[in-house]
Amino acid sequence: MIRFLMLLVLAPSLTLAQVVPTSSRTTPGRADSTQRRVQQPPSFRHLQLQTFVMSRLDDNVNRDSLHVGSVGVITGAGALLQSGPVRPWFTAEYDIAVHRYSATERFNRVSQRGRATIGGRLTKWWTLEAVAEGSLQGSFEDRDVSDQLTLQPRMDFKLGSDRRIRFTGSHRWRRYPEAPDQDARNRFVAAEFRHRMPDGATWESEFRLEENVAAVTRFDYQRTTWNSVYTTPLGSHVTLEVEMQYRLQAYRDRTVEIEDEDVLRRDHRLQPGAGLVYRLGRTEFELSYEPEWRRSNDPSRSIDQHVLLFGMRRHW
């Protein structure tokens, strides 16, 4: 009789302990889409909307040896459609933005980008996805003015609950309205390692081999990229992201003269970066700094650039 009364008293508590999770903290992580900085709303919605405004302070907007400073403003809106809140088998994104820069009209435009991802788990450890992405006049995240279409299969392999390796292949077509000589077919393969830590931080490291075949051979090149990103929460509302990227680009049919001898051009690019995201309800404030140093055996192409970005997003 005593045991029966104890069960009646403890049963509601035991049931509540099973229903309520031990922690509501989400783990931030970097992704290859606009979802990477989107805070999930309390109740899932298949369609999510956002508006954004960004300011870009650039001390070398033309990426040239002659520095021209510029202030850019990007305003736009986007939509995200997902089939479900956890591991959706289908995701579609679209964004449109208006770009305006001082000191130059070269990058003033209206950009549009669309992206669709389909796939899911093959087994407990393997996930297979296919990504299709297209853009007109670049995207709100990129200053390049080009039209692109990308097809990208990728496969994830889990190494336990906190580690993952991703293998990616990509085929991309680029068109430059103002420079048709640079129109190209671009292909790359990549391997990415991702580790999630107990405190909610994530570390990602990627190695990529890339080949660019252009309409004019002087723009053909092979490129190797190493990239590493560390993301960690600083309290319940702030996220810090630190990135380091190095690229080695070797041209196939583009020479420079060094000591009266023609040699193939080789470029090196070092691009670190750091950013903070502060979330206040459905509003996010972003601040980042992205310096870049380019060095080449062509002295005229050794340039520096420093970019400061500040933005605000609102999720509806």
N, C-alpha and C positions, 0 to 999 in steps of 0.2 A: 504494500500500500504506500509506503514512504517513497519507494523508487518511482511509482506511478505519479505521485504528486510532484516529485523533482523534475520528471520529464515534462510535465505540463508547464512548469515554471520556466524551464530552460529552452523549450522548443522554439518560442518566438525569437529568442536571441540567436540561437543557432541558425535559424532560417535567415535572419537579417544579415548575419556574418557571411553567408553564402551569396547573398544577392548584391551587397555593397562591396565594390572592389577595395583593395587595401590602399591603392594610390590612384589618383586621377591625373597624375603628371604624364604629359605626352613627351615623347622623345623627338627632338628636332633632328633633322637630317637634310643633307643637300640632295636635290633631285635634278633631272635634266629637263624640267619644265617649270611653269609658273607656280606649280603647287608647292615648291620647296619652302616658300615663306608664307604660306596660307595657313592661318590658325583655324582648325576645324570648329565649326559652330556647335553649340550644345546639342542641337538636334540635326540629324543628317538631312540634307536636301539634295536631290539628284542634280538640280541646276543651281549653280552659284554664280553671282555676278560681282564684279569689282570695278571701281574707278580709281584712277591714279594720276598723280602729277609729280614730275621729277625735275630737278634742276641739276645741270651738269656744268661744272667749272673746269675748263680745259685750257692748259697753258700752251698746247701745241695741236690745235684742232686739225691741221692738215697733215700731221705726222711728217714733218719736213725739217730740214736743217735750219730753216728760217722759222723761228717760233712766232705763231700768231695766236694770241689768247682769245678765248671765246666763252660766252655764257649761253648755254642751251636750256630750253624748256621743253619737256615732253609731257603731253597730256593725252589721256586715252581711257579706254574701257575694255573689259574683257569678260568672258564667260567660260565657265567650266562645267561640263556635263559628265557625271560618273554613274556607273551602273550600281554601285554600292559603296558603303563607307570603308570597308576593309577589303584589300586586294581586289579592286573592281576588275572585271574582265574586259570592260570597255571604258575608255576615257576620251573625251573630245574637248579641245580648247580652241578659243578664238580671241584675238585681241586686235584692236585698231588704235593708232596713236598719231597725233600731229606733232611734228618736230619743227622747232624754230631755233636758229642759232644767230648770235651776233658775229660780226666781222667776216661772215661768209654766207653765201646762199647755196653752197654746194650740197649741204646735208638737209636743207629744208624740204620736207616732204610729208606725205601721209603714208604710213606703213601699215601693213596688214599681215597677220600670221595665223595659220590654222594648223592644228596638230591632232592626230588621232592615234590611239594606242589600243590594241586588241591582243588578248592572250590570257594565260592563266597557268596554273600548276599542272605539270605533267606527272610528277610524283611528289613525295614529301620533300625531296631535296632539290628538284629541278623545276624551274619556271621558264616558259618560253613566251616571248612577246614580239609583236611586229609594230613598228612605228612608222607613220607617214606624216611628213611635215612639209608645208609649203609656205612661202612668204613672197610678198610683193613690196618692193622698196625697203627691204630689210625688216626689222622688228623693233619694238620699243626698247629692247635690251641691247641692240646693236646699232652702231653708227654707220655701218657699211650700207651703201645704196646698191642693192642688187636684188634680182628675182631668183628664188631658189626652190628646188624640189628635192626632198630627201626621203629615201627608203632605208629603213634600218631594222633588221632583225637582231634580237639580243636574247641571251640565255643567262639565267642566274643559277648558281649552284650554292646551296647553303652549307656552311661549315659550322654546324651547331646553331644555336639560337641567336648568337650575337655577331656572326661573321658571314660574309657573302662574297663570292667572286662572280663578276659579270663579264661575259664575253660579248662583244659587239662588232658587227660589220655594218658598213654604211656605203651607200652609193648616192652621190649628190650631183645635181646639175645646177650650174650657176650661170646667170645671164646679167651682164653689166650694160644697161642702156647707154651710158655715156662712154663706155670703153669696150666695144665688142671684141677687140683683140684678146681681152682677158676672159671671155666666155670659156667655161671649162667643165669638164667631167672630173669629179673628185671622189676618191675612194679611200676608206681607211678601215683598219681593224684595231681593236683596243681590248685591253684587259683591265678590269678595275676591281680593287679589293676594298671592301667596306667593313669596318669594325665598330660595333656599338658598345659603349662602355657602361658600367653599372650606374654612373652618375648622370646618364642621359646624353653625354657627349658622343660624337661620332667622328671617325677619322676615315677618309677616303683617299686612295691613291690610284692613279691611272697611268698606264703606258700606252701610247698610240703610235701606229705607223701609218703614214698618209701619202697618197700619190695624187698629184694634180696634173691633168692633161688639158692644156688650153688650146684655143683656136690658133694662136701663134706660139711657136715653140719656146720663145724667150720667157714665157710665163709658166713653162713646165717645171715642176720641182718635186722633190721628195722631202717630207718633213717628219721629224720625230718629236714627240711631245711627252714630257713628264709633268704630271700635275698632282698636287696633294692639297687636301682641304681638311681643316679641323673646325668642327662646330660644337659649341658648348653653351648650355643655358647659364645665364648669370642672374639667378633668381627666377621668379615665376613669370616675369614679363619681358625680360631682355635676353637676347641671343647674340653671341659673338661668333663670327666666322672669320677664319684666317686662311689665306690661300697662297700657294707658291707654285708658279708655272714656269717651265723652261722649254724653249723650242729651238730646234736646230733645223734650218731650212737650206737644202742644197739644190741649186738650179742645174738643170741638165744641159741647157743650151744658151746660157747667159754668162758672158765672160767679163772680167775686169782686168785692167792692165796693172801689173805689179812688177816693178823693176824691169820694164820693157818686155814683160812676158804676159801673155793672155792666160788667165786661169779662171776656172769656173767660180762663179759667185757663191758665197756661203754666208748666211745670216744667222745670228744668234739673238734670241729674245728672252729676257728675264722679266717676268711680270708677277710680282707679289701683290697682295691685296688684303685689306681688313675691313670688316663691316659690322655694324651694330643694327639690330632690329628691336624696336620697343613696341610692344603690343598693348593696346588699351581697348579692351572690348573687341569690336570688329574693325578697329582702325589700327594701322601699323605705320610707324615712322622708321625710315631707313637712312643710315648715314654710312658712307663707305669712302675709302681712299684707295686709288689704284695707280701706282706709279708703273712706268714701263721703260726699260732700257733696251734699245736695239743696237747691236754691233755687227759690222759687216766688213769683209775684206774690200768692199767698195766704200772708201771714206765718206762719200757723199750720203750714204745711207745709214750712218751711225747717228741715231737720234735718241732723244729723251722725251718723255711725256709724263705729265702728272694730272690726274683727274680726280676731282672731288664731287661726289654725288650725294644729293639729299632728296628724299622722296617721301610721299605719303600715299597710302592705299586705304581704301574703304571697301569692306566686303558687305554686300547687301544680302 
